[in-house]
Amino acid sequence: MNNDKETPEQRRERLRQEELKRNPTGSMNDAFNRGSSGNLADLTGSLGWKGLGIIILLIIVGRIIMFIFFE
């Protein structure tokens, strides 16, 4: 796609995707920091499926531990 024909939204998205490819661990750190002040869509969008799976697994394990110790 030619840069002259790109809208600002398309350019931002292209730059964001390039940054995710270059620095995957940095984007995970950004996601956690953004999660404290941003919304859930930003957090899960930048983590990817592995990071999201780890978060879901931690939530499930945490709930099981809560039920065992606080019942």
N, C-alpha and C positions, 0 to 999 in steps of 0.2 A: 504494500500500500504506500502510496506517495505521501510524504509528510505534508505537502501543500494541501492535500485533500482531506487530511485527518481533522476531525473535530477535537476540541480540547479534551473531551471525555475519553475518546478513543486513544489519544496520546497518553493521558494519565494511566489508563488501563494497560497499554503496551509497556510503558516504563515500569509499572508495578510488576507485571509478569516477568520482565527481564530481570528485575531485582530479585524476585523470588527464585529464579533459576540460578543466579550467581551466588546467592547467599541464603541457603535454606535455614541454617541455624539462627541467623540474625533475624529472619522473618518470624521464627517461633518466639524469640525473645520479644520482638515488637508486638506479637499477638498477645502475649501475656501482659505486657505493659498496657496495651490498648484495651485489654479486657477489663482493666480496673476502672477505666473512664469511658470506654466505648460501649458498643452493643455486641450481642452474641454473634450476629452475622459476621462482623469483622473478625472476631476471634476465631470462629470455625473456618472462615474462608481462607485465612492465611496459615492455619495450622496444617491443613491437608488431612487426609483420611487416617494416617497413622497417629498423628497428634490428637485428633478427635477421638480415636479409639482408645488411646491411653487415658484421656480425661474421663470418658464414659466408664472405663474399667475402674478407675480410681473412685468414681462416685458410687458404683455398685459395691465395691469392696468396703468403702466407708459406711454405706448403709447396713451391710451385713454385720460389720463390727459394732455399729450402734445398736442393732437389734440384739446381739449377743450380750453385750455388757450393760445395756440400760433397760433390760426387760424385767 
